[in-house]
């Protein structure tokens, strides 16, 4: 049993931000000992969070939403360099510079209450031991939980089905017909990329709402407010794209210029050699690429029984409303990289403020 004040689960953008701010506020890693300690547990074998798993063609020029970690800028990089080659070393250097002592690979299986005392500790069970903490900051993100909607006939498809999380490069689809499903940034980016070597068909559940103007700060804040309202009510977070619509990125303009932004409605069934559209027409397909997003990786929180009947967890200001010892960052409005940074900082501020109030 490891006894610490704070356990941070996950060492992506949000988790490292939280660890950085814990350090700044006088907490030290468990290995150093001290009056106030924390532990960062990461399931990955190496630093880099989800960046180390991104596809090869996601370059520094095309990646969406890089935001530097607090206290250390992203080093200059060739725009054509793969993000998975640049950002994981940056994360590794960050952990070393601020001596965050991330423990990995550590796979957390459950977070549970030690007893019925609301001021007691939360127990974090992992494959390497159990940590008893006064607070838990959960920052497990979404990358490990790709979402594929149910469509009748999916198991009968004779071609290849894969999610964006499994995508490597367009070359594997050369000469084939690829149905790309989704209306987010990744869907448009990969649609344009794959169309250079294969025939593509674009399918979305709804007609995309294209936004002409830049995604400025007021628009971003409005979008985040919509997502924040959802998680406060215990609804699944949803995505910022669903609130704001699609913006004309360079690759979207490129796709438009190539005449491939010809959207089809979501198919109603999958057949052995393709998909059936709502009007009854058939689209032959060799590959179905699901660019349908991700869900929050929070199954290990199930013992706390926080999920509402709608399927979400009630969260306000990054804190679980029904378990105040738990913070969820990189969840809901803090899914973006800049939001994750702020959420890490705000979680630590709340912990320190509560400690100060108790001491007084």
N, C-alpha and C positions, 0 to 999 in steps of 0.2 A: 504494500500500500504506500503510494507516494502522497505526501501531504503538502499541498501548495495552496496559494491564495487564488490563483487564476489559471485555468487551463484554456489554451487557444487551440481549437481543432481546425487544422488546415493551414497551409503556409503559402497560399496564393496572395494576391494583392491585398485582400482584406485582412488576412491573418498576419501578414508581415507588418502591415500598418498598425494593427493592435499591439503586436510585440514591440515595435519601435516606441510607441507611446507609453507602454508599460515601463520600458527601460528609462525613458525620460522622466517618468514620475517616481522613480526610485525603486521599482521592482527589479529583481534580478532573476536570471534563470535558476531553475531548481538545482542544477549542478554546482552553482556558486554558493548556495546557502545564503541565509540572511533573514532579516525580519519579515520581508515581503517577497514572495517568490512566485514565479510563473513557469509554465511548461508549454511549449508549442509542439503539438503532435501532428505529423504529416504522413499521409498514406503513400505518397510517392517515394520512389527510390532515390530521387535526386531533386534539387531545387528547380523552381521554374513554374510551379503550379500547372495550370492547363496549357500554358504556352508551349511546354515541351511536347505536347501531343498534337499540336496543330499541323495542318497539312503543309507540305513543302513549298507550295506556290504562294502561301500567304506571306508576302514580303513585308518589309518595314514600310514600304510605300503604300501598300494596299490594306494593311491591317487597320481595323476600325477601333479607335478609342484607346491608344496607348496613353497612359498617364503615369508619370514617374512616381516611384515610391517616395514617401516623405523623407526629406533630409538627404537625398542622393539622386542626382539627375541621371537619366538614361544616357549612356555614352554615345557619342556620334557614331553613326553606322551607315553603311552603304544602303541606299533606299531599295536596291535590288536584292539585298541579303534576306534570307528566310528568317522570319521572326522567331522560329523555334531554335535558330542558331545564335541569335543575338540576346534574346530576353532571358532565357534560363541562366546563362552566365552572369547576367546583370543581377538576377535574384540571388544567385550564389554569393556574389561579391557583397551584396547588401547584407545577407545573413552574417557573413564573416566580419564586415566592417563594424556592425553594431552588436556583435557577439550575442546573437539571439539564441544560439544553441538549439536549433530545431532538431527534434528527435524523429528519425525516419529509418526505414519505413515502419510506421505504427498505424495499424488499422483499428479504428474505434468501432466497437460493436454496439455499445449502448451508453446512454446517459440516464442515470436514475437517481432518485432521492435516497439519501442514506437513512432517513427517518421522516416522521411527520412534522418535524420542527421546521417552520418556514425560515428560520435563521440558521439552520444546520447546513450541512455540506451536500454538494452534488457529487455523485460517484461517476467517473468516466472509465468504463471498462474497455480495454484494448487487448490486442493479442500479446502485448509485452507486459501487461500488468494493469493495475487499477490506480487511478488518481482521485483523491478526495479534495475537492476544491470549493472555495467559498463562492466563486463565480465561474461560469463557463462562457467563453466567447466562441460561438460556432461560426466558422467561416469556410464551410465545405463546398460552397459554390454549386454549380450545376453540371459541370462537364462529365461527370461519371454517371449521369442519368439522362441519356438521350431519349427523346420522346418520339414515338412512332404511333400515329393514330390507328385505331382498328378500322380495317376496311375488309368487307367480305371477300373471300377468295385469295387472300394474301399467300396462304400456304401452297396454293396450287401454281403459283407463278414459276415458270421454268427459267426465267432470266435471273439476274442478280439484283438483290435489294441491299442497300446499305444506307446508313445514316451519315450525315456530315462528320460525325465524330470518328468514322472509320475511313473517311476519304483520304486518299494519298495524292493522286495526281490525275489530270485529265487523260494522260496517255493510255491508261488502262481501258478507256472507253473508245479508243480510236476506231472509227468506222461503224460504230453502233448507234442505235437510237436510244436516247436517254430522256426519261421523264423526270424533270426536276420539280419537286413538290415543296412549296413554301414561298413566303412573301417577305422574308427578312433580308438582312444585309448579306448573310452567307449564301442564301438562295440566289440572289442576283449576281453576286460575285462569281459563284461557281457555274451558274448558267452561262455567263459570258465566256468563262474560261473553257468550259467543256465544248461550247459551240464552235470553237476553233478546230476541233478534231472530230467532232461527232454531230449527228443530227439531234437537236434538242426540242423538247416540248415542255412548256412551262405551265404548271398547274397551281392554282391557289384556291383556298376555301372562299375567300372574298376578293372582290375587285380591289386591287391596291389603290390607296389614296396617295398620289404623288404630290409632294410638297416642293414648290419651285424655289422658295427662299431658303437661305442657309438655316441650319438647325441652331439658332442662336440661343443665348442663355435663357431668356424668358420662355421660349418654347420648350427647352429642356426642363426647366423648373416646373412648368405646367404639366409636362408628361410625368415627371417623377411624383408630383402631387397626386395624380390620378392613381398611380401604382401604390403610393403610400396609403391612400384611402382604402384600397382593396385589402391590404394586409392588416390594417387596423380593424377591419370588419371580419377578419378571419377567412377571407377568400384567397384562393391560390393567386400568387403575385401577378401572373400574366407577364407581358413583355412591354417595354417602352414603345416598340414599333407599333403594337396594337393601339396605343394611345395617340401616337404622333403621326403615323403614316410613314411612307418611304421618301427619303430625300435623294436628290439626284447626285449620287456619287459619280466619280469619273468612270468607274466600271459600268454603272447603270447607263450613263451617256453612251459608252462604247457599245453596250448591248442594244441600245435604241438605234444607234447608227447602223448596226449590222442587221436590224430588222428582226431580232429574236425576242423582243418583249411583247410577244403575242400570247396573252394570258388565256388559259382555258379554265373552266370551272372544275372544281374538285370531282374526281371520278367517283362513281358509286360502287364500283366493284373492280376487283383485280381478277383477270383471267389468265390462263397459262401463258399466253403470248402477248399480253398487253393489258390495257385498262379500258373500262366502259364508262363513257361520259354520261351526264344526266339526260342528254337528248337521245341517248341510245346508240350514238356513234361509237366506233371502236378505234382505239389508238394502239397500234402495234408498239411494243417496247422490248428492248433487250435489257435495260437497266432502269430501276426506279431509285432515284436518289432522294432520300427524305431529309430535307432541310427544314425540319419542323420543330426545331428548338429543343430545349432541355427543361427538366423539372428540378426543383431544389433537392439536393442530396441530403435529406434529413431523416431518413428511416431510423438512424441510430437514436433519434430523440423520442421514438415511439413509447418507451417506458414512462415518459413524463405525462403521457395522455393529454397533449396540448392541441391536437388537431380538432378543428370544428367539424360540424356535419358537412360543411362546404368543402373541406379538404385542406384548408390552410391552417396557419397558426396565427393567433392574434398578436400583432407586433406593433408597437408605437415607439418611434424614436430609436429603432434598432433593438428594443428590449421586449421580451415575451411578456405580454400583459398578464398571463396566467401563471407565470413562473419568473419572478423578477430577478432571480439569480442567473438567468440565462439571457444572453444577447445573441441575436442572429444578424450577422453582417454579411454583405454580399448576397442579401436576400431581399427580394422586392425592390424598393427604390434604390438600394445601394448595390445593385447588380453591376452597374457601370464601374469602370476603374476609378474615376474621380469620386463616385459615390462610395466605393469601398474604402478609399483612403479616409474620407470624412467619417464614415461609420466606425472605423477602427479607433480613430481619435475620440469620437463622442462616447463610445462604450467605455473607454478608459477614464474619461472625464467623469462619467456617471459613477463608476466604481470608486474613484478617489473622493468625489463629493460625498458619497454615502459613508465612506470610512471616516471622513472628517466630521460629518454630522454625528456619527455614533461616538467618536472620541470626545466630542464636545459635551 
